[in-house]
Amino acid sequence: MDSRVIGMQRNRLANIMDRIVASYDGASPRIDRLDQRPLPSREEAAGIMEAIEEVIYPGYYSAGGVTHQGIFYRVQERIGWIFEQLRDQILKSLRHTKEMDGELCDDCDSVAEECTYSFLEGIPELRGRLAKDIQAAYDGDPAAKSFDEIILSYPATYAITAYRAAHELERLGVPLLPRMLTELAHARTGIDIHPGAQIGGSFFIDHGTGVVIGETTIIGSYVKLYQGVTLGALSFPKDEKGRLIRGVKRHPTLEDNVIIYAGATILGGDTIIGEGSVIGGNVWLTESVAPGTRVLQAEPKPRFVAPDGQLQEA
């Protein structure tokens, strides 16, 4: 290539790079992290989630299999690795929040270590809750042939596992990282569960794609959701300056033994779905229903178009 052309290309690229670098100080709000402490890593969060899965479901995610004789040493290795990695990511999350608030982070190291210990100490109870979720999936889906199939192939298994792990971190006061874990599941499964939601035992999401469960949702035990269900906010209250008010209950409450079918949308922090209620497909609901209620969408009347273009009633 002609040297003059090469020179022009280099000059053009140099100009592009100069403009990109200049934009780092010009954007508002700032969307860079220059000269600041590193944030938690998405790659590290994904690795932690994989290791947590391996501890919770031993033998399912190990290519060579795991025996009773070898399980202690495998858990020893995995827990040691999780401790180091999780503590580091929690520390980065805590420092970030303190910096955002303009506060010092003198105790962040000790808090991160204690949070990590507390999370790991809760794994046996976490496994017990997830075992009941797996049982609920088996009991609620006639297509399920085995627990193995549910653990290895059901998207809801991964989404609920990530949620329950993230919720424990959220409960311990860890910022940022819990949302990163549930968003890993969201990206992989299409199931969006905020780690702040409160979900009871024996929870099952059938199929799952498009399910949204908001931050302040409260769900009782033995609840079953189908694909496309939204448990969302009806409105977003604002203060006198027009800023969103955070921390208020915006999402619905589902009591025990509720079933919500595909495509239903339930909105509002004051909306309560009473125990044992069934919400039909495609229902749009913004008011509470009493226990044992069946809410059905009015059945649409189909219309047929004949080959000659004439409309025919069903």
C-alpha positions in Angstrom: 0.0 0.0 0.0 1.2 3.5 -0.8 3.0 5.1 2.2 0.9 8.3 1.8 -2.3 6.2 2.2 -0.9 4.4 5.2 0.0 7.8 6.8 -3.5 9.1 6.2 -5.0 6.0 7.8 -2.8 6.4 10.9 -3.6 10.1 11.2 -7.3 9.3 11.0 -7.1 6.6 13.6 -5.0 8.9 15.9 -7.7 11.6 15.5 -10.4 9.0 16.4 -8.5 7.9 19.5 -7.9 11.5 20.6 -11.7 12.2 20.3 -12.6 9.1 22.3 -10.2 10.0 25.1 -11.5 13.5 25.2 -15.0 12.2 25.5 -14.2 10.6 28.9 -14.2 14.0 30.5 -17.0 15.5 28.5 -19.9 13.0 29.0 -22.5 13.9 31.6 -23.2 12.0 33.7 -19.8 10.4 33.9 -19.8 6.8 32.6 -16.2 6.0 33.2 -14.3 4.7 36.3 -10.9 6.4 35.7 -8.6 6.8 38.7 -11.0 4.9 41.0 -11.0 1.6 42.7 -12.0 -1.4 40.6 -15.7 -2.5 40.6 -16.8 -6.1 41.0 -16.1 -8.2 37.9 -18.8 -9.8 35.9 -16.4 -12.6 34.9 -15.6 -13.3 38.6 -19.2 -13.2 39.5 -20.0 -15.8 36.9 -17.2 -18.0 38.2 -18.5 -17.7 41.8 -22.0 -18.6 40.7 -20.6 -21.7 38.9 -18.7 -22.8 42.0 -21.7 -22.2 44.2 -23.8 -24.5 41.9 -21.1 -27.2 42.1 -21.3 -27.1 45.9 -25.1 -27.0 46.0 -25.5 -29.8 43.4 -22.4 -32.0 43.8 -21.9 -34.4 41.0 -24.0 -32.6 38.5 -21.4 -30.1 37.3 -18.2 -32.2 37.6 -17.1 -33.9 34.4 -15.4 -36.7 36.2 -18.0 -37.3 38.8 -17.7 -37.1 42.6 -17.8 -39.9 45.1 -18.7 -39.9 48.8 -15.0 -40.7 49.6 -13.9 -37.6 47.6 -16.6 -35.1 48.4 -15.0 -33.6 51.4 -11.8 -32.7 49.6 -13.8 -31.3 46.6 -15.9 -29.2 49.0 -12.7 -28.1 50.8 -11.2 -26.9 47.5 -14.3 -25.2 46.2 -15.2 -23.5 49.5 -11.7 -22.2 49.9 -11.8 -20.8 46.4 -15.3 -19.3 46.8 -14.2 -17.7 50.1 -11.2 -15.8 48.5 -13.1 -14.8 45.4 -16.4 -13.9 47.1 -14.7 -11.9 49.8 -12.8 -9.9 47.1 -16.0 -9.1 45.2 -18.0 -8.2 48.3 -15.1 -5.9 49.4 -15.2 -4.1 46.0 -19.0 -3.8 46.2 -18.8 -2.3 49.7 -16.1 0.2 48.8 -18.1 1.3 45.8 -21.2 2.0 47.9 -19.2 3.9 50.5 -17.5 6.0 47.8 -20.9 6.8 46.2 -22.0 8.1 49.6 -18.8 10.0 50.2 -17.9 7.9 53.2 -14.7 6.3 54.4 -14.4 2.5 54.2 -12.3 1.8 57.2 -14.2 -1.4 58.2 -14.9 -2.8 54.7 -12.3 -5.5 54.9 -13.7 -7.0 58.1 -17.3 -6.6 57.0 -16.6 -8.3 53.7 -14.9 -11.2 55.5 -17.8 -11.6 57.9 -20.4 -11.5 55.1 -18.5 -14.2 53.3 -18.4 -16.4 56.3 -22.1 -15.9 57.0 -23.0 -16.7 53.4 -21.0 -19.9 53.4 -22.3 -20.9 56.8 -25.8 -20.6 55.3 -25.2 -23.0 52.4 -26.7 -26.1 54.1 -30.0 -24.2 54.7 -29.8 -22.8 51.2 -29.5 -26.4 49.8 -32.6 -27.4 51.8 -34.7 -24.6 50.3 -33.5 -25.4 46.8 -34.3 -29.1 47.3 -37.9 -28.2 48.0 -37.9 -26.0 44.9 -36.7 -29.0 42.9 -39.4 -31.1 44.4 -42.0 -28.5 43.5 -40.8 -28.6 39.9 -41.2 -32.3 39.8 -44.6 -32.3 41.4 -45.8 -29.4 39.2 -44.7 -30.6 35.8 -45.9 -33.9 34.4 -43.2 -33.6 31.7 -40.4 -33.9 34.3 -39.0 -37.4 34.2 -36.5 -37.1 37.1 -34.8 -34.7 39.5 -31.7 -35.0 37.4 -33.5 -33.6 34.4 -34.8 -30.6 36.4 -31.4 -29.8 37.8 -29.5 -30.1 34.5 -32.0 -28.7 32.0 -34.7 -26.5 33.6 -33.9 -22.8 33.2 -35.9 -22.0 36.4 -33.5 -24.2 38.4 -30.6 -21.9 37.5 -32.7 -18.7 37.9 -34.0 -19.7 41.3 -30.6 -20.9 42.5 -29.0 -17.6 41.5 -31.9 -15.7 43.1 -31.7 -17.6 46.4 -27.9 -17.2 46.6 -28.2 -13.5 45.7 -31.0 -12.9 48.2 -28.8 -14.2 51.0 -26.1 -11.7 50.0 -28.7 -9.0 49.8 -30.0 -9.9 53.2 -26.5 -9.7 54.6 -26.3 -6.1 53.3 -24.0 -6.7 50.3 -24.6 -4.1 47.6 -24.3 -4.5 43.8 -23.0 -8.1 43.7 -26.5 -9.7 44.3 -28.0 -7.9 41.3 -25.0 -9.0 39.2 -25.7 -12.7 40.1 -29.4 -12.5 39.3 -28.7 -10.7 36.0 -26.4 -13.6 35.0 -29.5 -15.8 35.3 -31.6 -13.2 33.5 -29.3 -13.1 30.6 -29.1 -16.9 30.4 -32.7 -17.9 31.0 -34.9 -14.8 30.3 -36.1 -15.0 33.9 -35.7 -11.7 35.8 -35.9 -12.0 39.6 -34.7 -9.1 41.7 -32.6 -10.3 44.6 -34.6 -8.1 47.0 -37.8 -10.1 46.3 -39.0 -12.3 49.2 -39.9 -15.8 47.9 -41.2 -18.6 50.1 -40.4 -22.3 49.8 -41.4 -24.8 47.1 -41.3 -22.2 44.4 -41.6 -23.3 40.7 -41.5 -21.4 37.4 -42.7 -23.5 34.5 -41.0 -22.8 31.2 -40.0 -19.4 32.5 -39.1 -17.2 29.6 -40.2 -13.6 30.2 -41.0 -13.9 33.9 -40.3 -10.6 35.8 -40.4 -10.5 39.6 -39.8 -7.0 41.0 -37.7 -5.9 44.0 -40.5 -5.6 46.6 -42.5 -8.6 45.5 -43.5 -10.9 48.3 -44.3 -14.5 47.4 -45.6 -17.2 49.8 -44.9 -20.9 49.7 -46.0 -23.4 47.0 -46.5 -20.8 44.4 -46.3 -21.6 40.7 -45.7 -19.2 37.8 -45.8 -19.8 34.1 -43.9 -18.0 31.3 -44.4 -14.4 30.6 -45.8 -13.5 34.1 -45.0 -10.0 35.3 -45.1 -9.0 39.0 -44.4 -5.4 38.5 -45.0 -1.8 39.7 -48.1 0.1 38.9 -46.5 3.5 39.3 -43.3 5.1 40.6 -43.9 7.6 43.3 -41.8 10.8 43.2 -40.8 13.5 45.7 -41.4 17.2 45.5 -38.4 17.6 43.2 -39.6 14.9 40.8 -37.1 12.3 41.9 -38.1 8.7 42.3 -38.7 7.6 45.9 -36.8 4.4 46.4 -37.4 1.7 49.0 -41.3 1.8 49.0 -43.3 -1.3 48.3 -44.2 -1.2 44.6 -44.8 -4.8 43.7 -47.6 -7.3 44.5 -47.9 -9.9 47.3 -48.8 -13.5 46.4 -50.0 -15.6 49.3 -49.4 -19.4 49.6 -50.6 -21.9 46.9 -51.2 -19.3 44.2 -50.9 -20.3 40.5 -50.4 -17.6 37.8 -50.7 -18.7 34.2 -48.8 -17.5 31.2 -48.8 -13.8 30.2 -50.6 -12.5 33.3 -49.5 -9.1 34.6 -50.1 -8.2 38.3 -49.1 -4.7 39.3 -48.9 -2.6 42.4 -47.5 -2.7 46.0 -51.0 -2.8 47.5 -52.2 -5.7 45.3 -52.6 -8.9 47.3 -53.4 -12.2 45.6 -55.1 -14.3 48.3 -54.1 -17.8 49.3 -55.1 -20.5 46.8 -56.1 -18.1 44.1 -55.6 -18.9 40.4 -54.9 -16.1 37.9 -55.6 -17.1 34.3 -53.5 -16.4 31.2 -53.1 -12.8 29.9 -55.0 -11.3 32.8 -54.1 -7.7 33.7 -54.7 -7.2 37.4 -54.1 -4.1 39.6 -56.4 -4.9 42.5 -56.4 -7.4 45.3 -58.4 -10.7 45.1 -59.7 -12.7 48.0 -58.3 -16.2 48.9 -59.5 -18.9 46.6 -60.5 -16.6 43.8 -60.2 -17.6 40.1 -59.5 -14.7 37.8 -60.1 -15.4 34.1 -59.6 -13.3 31.0 -62.9 -12.9 29.1 -62.7 -15.5 26.4 -62.2 -13.9 23.0 -64.5 -15.1 20.2 -62.4 -16.4 17.3 -63.2 -15.1 13.7 -62.4 -17.0 10.6 -61.6 -15.7 7.1 -62.9 -17.9 4.3 -60.8 -18.4 1.1 -63.0 -15.7 -0.6 -62.2 -13.2 2.1 -65.5 -13.3 3.8 -65.5 -13.1 7.6 -67.2 -16.0 9.4 -68.2 -16.2 13.0 -67.1 -19.2 15.0 
